[in-house]
Amino acid sequence: MSEATERLLKAWRGEIEARYVYEILAQREPDPRRADVLRRIARAEANHRELIESRLTALGVPIPDESSVRISPWLKLQARLAPIERLLRAREAAESDEVLGVYGSSTHDPETDELLHAIQRDEKTHALAVDDMIATSTPAERPEPAGPRLERILRRESWHRTGSGWVSDAIYGANDGLAAVFGIVAGVSGATGASSFVLTAGLAGAVASALSMGVGAWLAARSSSEIAAANISQERRELAEHPEEEKEELSLFYQLKGLSKEEADSLVEKLARDPEAMLRTLSVEEFGGVEAGGNPWTSALAGMISTGLGAMIPVLPFFFVSGTIAVVWAAIISLIAHFAVGAAKSLFTLRSWWASGLEMTAAGVIVGGATYLLGLVFGAGG
């Protein structure tokens, strides 16, 4: 296979994968403007594919079946579950590597090189569009002249806060339940020689962990909702008491997004004619929206159920066997579960799944080993 053909086929597979990811992200993106940008990037990737296929045909190379491009199940899950901006950064980093590896050097075929260089220029444009999209979602971080002025205003309004969703409650609930009860089971096993007390202690720990996580998640979500409502109320008062400063604040946000001062001021004046529209826009720009926050009961159930399920894993062997063999089985299935939870977390952190899994497994070994040894010491002392 010639260098040109090999490079074209690699680029062809990359364009199919990239289009898939951008289309999924466009479906998930709630902001219509950003979703439209993602859809346009996906269409551009499809156009690149067509250009590559035309060149392959001209070289007499048959076009492979699209189904031969295997998009990993992990990438599919990440595309649907991972934070959009984090995945965009990872996608653009991957495409930057692809630009260097696929488009960056000569194939010794002038027409193929010309095509790949054209696609390379488009990919760099996509990277800039994504960078701008990410930057405008966190405008106060952009080093624009209006930044310091806006920062001073926002520093005064220090009452803004944000909360977390039920997904994180579920993930960390499973993590906490598994780690805590594995530690209890290991410690009591070391102290009592894996007697029947292990089952009692494990079940008590599982129930306590699940209830504690559920109550904590409910209180956190309820607090988040109350803070969001307070934010809206405070913003409404700010708008009523300091309308000119609030208009300047919104104008600065728009200037950071690329509008001139005149354009931003004009847009703000139009919004100010409708106080509710002005309030909604300020709320979106300052703390992400006017939603009251997650449902406390959803968060509580997610946290309680996930913690309970994670906590029951180390206890299961003691329902069927006892003694040393129960301890060994508890350690085996608990460490496997630690690896699975760590790997699942990588869907959201975008770390390597095996590295995240091994990290969690190592943590499980440390917790279980330390508590087991502690149990032996106390058991011997008793």
C-alpha positions in Angstrom: 0.0 0.0 0.0 1.4 3.4 -1.0 2.0 6.2 1.5 -0.7 8.3 -0.1 -3.3 5.5 0.1 -2.4 4.6 3.7 -2.6 8.3 4.8 -5.9 8.8 3.0 -7.5 5.8 4.6 -6.4 6.9 8.0 -7.8 10.3 7.4 -11.0 8.8 6.1 -11.5 6.8 9.3 -10.7 9.9 11.4 -13.3 12.0 9.6 -16.1 9.4 10.3 -15.2 9.2 14.0 -15.0 13.0 14.3 -18.4 13.5 12.6 -20.0 11.0 14.9 -18.8 12.7 18.0 -19.7 16.2 16.8 -23.2 15.1 15.8 -23.8 13.6 19.3 -22.5 16.7 21.0 -24.7 18.9 18.8 -27.7 16.9 20.0 -26.7 17.3 23.6 -25.8 21.0 23.4 -28.7 23.1 24.9 -27.5 26.4 23.4 -28.9 26.7 19.9 -26.0 28.8 18.7 -23.3 26.4 20.0 -25.3 23.4 18.7 -25.4 25.0 15.2 -21.6 25.5 15.3 -21.1 21.8 16.2 -23.5 20.7 13.4 -21.5 22.8 10.9 -18.3 21.2 12.1 -19.9 17.8 11.7 -21.0 18.6 8.1 -17.5 19.8 7.4 -16.1 16.5 8.5 -18.6 14.7 6.2 -17.4 17.0 3.3 -13.8 16.1 4.1 -14.8 12.4 3.9 -16.3 12.9 0.4 -13.1 14.7 -0.8 -11.0 11.9 0.5 -13.2 9.3 -1.1 -13.0 11.1 -4.5 -9.2 11.1 -4.2 -9.1 7.4 -3.3 -11.3 6.6 -6.3 -9.0 8.6 -8.6 -6.1 6.5 -7.3 -8.1 3.3 -8.0 -8.5 2.4 -4.4 -11.9 0.9 -3.4 -13.8 2.8 -0.7 -14.1 0.7 2.4 -17.5 0.0 4.0 -18.4 2.6 6.6 -19.3 -0.2 9.0 -15.6 -1.2 9.0 -14.8 1.9 11.0 -15.2 0.7 14.6 -16.0 3.5 17.0 -15.2 2.2 20.4 -18.1 1.7 22.9 -16.1 3.9 25.4 -16.0 6.8 23.0 -19.7 6.4 22.3 -20.5 6.5 26.0 -18.2 9.5 26.5 -19.9 11.4 23.6 -23.2 10.9 25.4 -22.2 11.4 29.0 -19.0 13.4 29.4 -19.1 17.1 30.0 -19.4 18.8 26.6 -16.6 21.3 27.0 -14.2 18.8 28.4 -14.9 16.4 25.5 -14.5 19.2 23.0 -11.1 20.0 24.4 -10.1 16.3 24.2 -11.5 16.0 20.7 -9.6 19.0 19.5 -6.4 17.7 21.2 -6.9 14.4 19.4 -7.5 16.1 16.1 -4.3 18.3 16.6 -2.3 15.0 16.9 -4.1 13.7 13.8 -3.2 16.9 11.9 0.5 16.3 12.7 0.4 12.6 12.0 -1.9 12.4 9.0 -1.8 15.8 7.3 1.6 17.2 8.4 4.1 15.6 6.1 4.4 14.8 2.4 3.0 11.6 0.9 5.1 12.1 -2.2 1.9 12.4 -4.2 1.3 16.1 -5.1 -2.5 15.9 -5.5 -2.9 14.0 -2.3 -0.7 16.4 -0.5 -2.7 19.3 -1.8 -6.0 17.7 -0.6 -4.6 16.9 2.9 -3.2 20.4 3.3 -6.6 21.8 2.5 -8.2 19.6 5.1 -5.5 20.5 7.5 -6.4 24.2 7.2 -10.1 23.4 7.8 -9.2 21.4 10.9 -7.2 24.4 12.3 -10.3 26.6 11.7 -12.4 24.1 13.6 -10.0 24.2 16.5 -10.3 28.0 16.6 -14.1 27.8 16.5 -14.1 25.3 19.4 -11.6 27.4 21.4 -13.8 30.4 20.9 -16.9 28.5 21.9 -15.2 27.3 25.1 -13.8 30.7 25.9 -17.1 32.5 25.5 -18.7 30.1 27.9 -16.4 31.4 30.6 -15.9 35.0 29.5 -14.3 36.3 32.7 -11.3 34.2 31.9 -10.6 35.9 28.6 -7.8 38.5 28.6 -9.8 41.2 27.0 -9.6 44.9 28.1 -13.1 44.7 29.5 -12.2 41.8 31.8 -10.8 43.7 34.8 -13.9 45.9 35.0 -16.2 43.0 34.8 -14.2 41.1 37.4 -14.6 44.0 39.8 -18.4 44.0 39.4 -18.6 40.2 39.9 -16.3 40.3 42.9 -18.8 42.6 44.6 -21.6 40.2 43.8 -19.9 37.3 45.7 -23.2 35.7 46.5 -23.2 33.6 43.2 -22.8 29.9 43.7 -23.3 26.7 41.7 -24.3 23.2 42.6 -23.8 19.7 41.3 -26.1 17.1 39.7 -27.4 13.7 40.7 -25.0 12.0 38.3 -22.0 13.0 40.5 -24.0 11.9 43.6 -24.5 8.5 42.1 -20.8 8.1 41.1 -19.4 9.2 44.3 -22.1 7.4 46.3 -21.0 4.1 44.8 -17.4 5.0 45.4 -17.9 6.0 49.0 -20.2 3.0 49.8 -17.8 0.5 48.4 -14.7 1.9 50.0 -16.2 2.5 53.4 -17.9 -0.9 53.8 -14.9 -2.7 52.3 -12.8 -1.1 55.1 -15.4 -2.1 57.7 -15.5 -5.7 56.5 -11.7 -5.9 56.3 -11.2 -4.4 59.7 -13.8 -6.6 61.5 -12.5 -9.7 59.7 -9.0 -9.0 60.9 -10.3 -8.4 64.5 -12.7 -11.4 64.7 -11.2 -13.9 62.4 -14.0 -13.4 59.9 -16.7 -14.4 62.3 -20.5 -13.9 61.9 -20.0 -10.4 63.3 -18.6 -9.4 59.9 -22.0 -9.8 58.2 -23.7 -7.8 60.9 -21.1 -5.0 60.8 -21.1 -4.9 57.0 -24.9 -4.7 56.8 -25.0 -2.0 59.4 -22.3 -0.1 57.6 -24.1 -0.5 54.2 -27.4 0.8 55.6 -25.8 3.7 57.5 -23.7 4.7 54.4 -26.7 4.6 52.1 -28.9 6.6 54.4 -26.2 9.1 55.2 -25.4 9.6 51.5 -29.1 10.0 50.6 -29.8 12.6 53.3 -26.6 14.4 52.4 -27.5 14.5 48.7 -31.0 15.7 49.5 -29.7 18.5 51.7 -27.1 19.5 49.1 -29.6 19.6 46.3 -32.1 21.5 48.4 -29.5 24.0 49.4 -28.5 24.4 45.8 -32.1 25.1 44.8 -32.4 27.6 47.6 -29.2 29.3 46.6 -30.3 29.5 42.9 -33.6 31.1 44.0 -31.7 33.5 46.2 -29.4 34.3 43.3 -32.4 35.2 41.1 -34.0 37.3 43.8 -30.7 39.1 44.5 -30.2 39.7 40.8 -33.7 41.1 40.5 -33.0 43.6 43.3 -29.6 44.5 41.7 -31.4 45.2 38.5 -34.0 47.4 40.2 -31.6 49.3 42.4 -28.6 49.6 40.1 -29.9 49.4 36.5 -27.1 51.3 34.9 -24.4 49.2 36.5 -26.2 46.0 35.6 -26.5 47.2 32.0 -22.8 48.0 32.0 -22.1 44.5 33.4 -24.1 42.8 30.6 -22.5 45.0 28.0 -19.1 43.9 29.2 -20.0 40.3 28.9 -21.0 40.9 25.3 -17.8 42.8 24.6 -15.8 39.8 25.9 -17.6 37.7 23.3 -16.4 39.9 20.5 -18.9 42.7 20.1 -17.8 46.3 20.0 -18.8 48.6 22.9 -21.3 50.3 20.6 -22.9 47.0 19.5 -22.9 45.6 23.0 -24.5 48.8 24.5 -27.1 48.9 21.8 -28.1 45.2 22.4 -28.3 45.8 26.1 -30.5 48.8 25.7 -32.9 46.7 23.6 -32.9 44.0 26.3 -33.5 46.5 29.1 -36.9 47.4 27.6 -38.1 44.0 29.0 -36.9 43.6 32.6 -37.6 39.9 32.7 -35.6 39.3 29.5 -32.8 41.4 31.0 -32.9 39.3 34.2 -32.8 36.0 32.3 -29.9 37.1 30.2 -27.9 38.4 33.2 -28.6 35.2 35.1 -27.4 33.1 32.2 -24.2 35.1 31.8 -23.4 35.3 35.5 -24.2 31.9 36.9 -25.5 29.7 34.1 -29.2 30.3 34.1 -32.4 30.7 36.0 -33.1 27.1 36.8 -33.8 26.4 40.4 -31.4 23.4 40.6 -31.8 19.7 40.6 -34.6 17.8 42.2 -33.6 17.0 45.8 -35.5 13.7 45.8 -33.8 12.6 42.6 -30.4 13.4 44.1 -31.3 11.6 47.3 -32.5 8.5 45.6 -29.5 8.4 43.3 -27.0 8.9 46.1 -28.8 6.4 48.5 -29.3 3.6 45.9 -25.8 3.9 44.4 -24.2 4.0 47.8 -26.2 1.0 49.0 -25.3 -1.0 45.9 -21.6 -0.2 46.3 -21.7 -0.9 50.0 -23.3 -4.3 49.6 -20.6 -5.7 47.3 -18.0 -6.5 50.1 -20.8 -8.0 52.2 -22.2 -10.5 49.7 -19.7 -13.4 50.2 -20.6 -13.5 53.9 -24.2 -14.5 53.1 -22.9 -17.8 51.7 -19.6 -18.6 53.3 -17.6 -17.6 56.4 -14.0 -17.6 57.6 -10.9 -17.0 55.5 -12.6 -18.0 52.2 -15.3 -15.3 52.7 -12.6 -12.7 53.4 -10.7 -13.7 50.2 -13.9 -13.6 48.1 -14.8 -10.2 49.6 -11.4 -8.8 48.7 -11.6 -10.2 45.1 -15.0 -8.9 44.2 -14.4 -5.6 46.1 -11.2 -4.9 44.1 -13.0 -5.8 40.9 -15.7 -3.4 41.8 -13.2 -0.7 42.7 -11.7 -1.1 39.2 -15.2 -0.9 37.6 -16.1 2.3 39.5 -12.8 3.9 38.6 -13.2 3.0 34.9 -16.8 4.3 35.0 -15.6 7.7 36.4 -13.3 8.1 33.4 -16.5 8.5 31.2 -16.8 11.9 32.9 -13.1 12.8 33.6 -12.0 11.6 30.1 -8.9 10.0 31.7 -7.7 6.6 30.5 -10.3 4.0 31.7 -7.6 1.5 32.8 -5.5 4.1 34.6 -8.6 5.4 36.5 -9.6 1.9 37.3 -6.1 0.9 38.5 -6.0 4.0 40.6 -9.3 3.1 42.3 -8.1 -0.5 42.8 -4.9 0.7 44.4 -7.0 2.9 46.8 -9.1 -0.2 47.6 -5.9 -2.2 48.4 -4.7 0.5 50.7 -8.0 0.9 52.5 -8.6 -2.9 52.9 -5.0 -3.7 53.8 -4.7 -0.9 56.4 -8.1 -1.7 58.1 -7.4 -5.5 58.1 -4.0 -4.9 59.7 -5.6 -2.6 62.2 -8.2 -5.2 63.0 -5.5 -7.8 63.6 -3.8 -5.5 66.0 -6.9 -4.7 67.9 -8.0 -8.4 67.8 -4.7 -9.5 69.2 -4.8 -6.8 71.8 -8.2 -7.9 72.9 
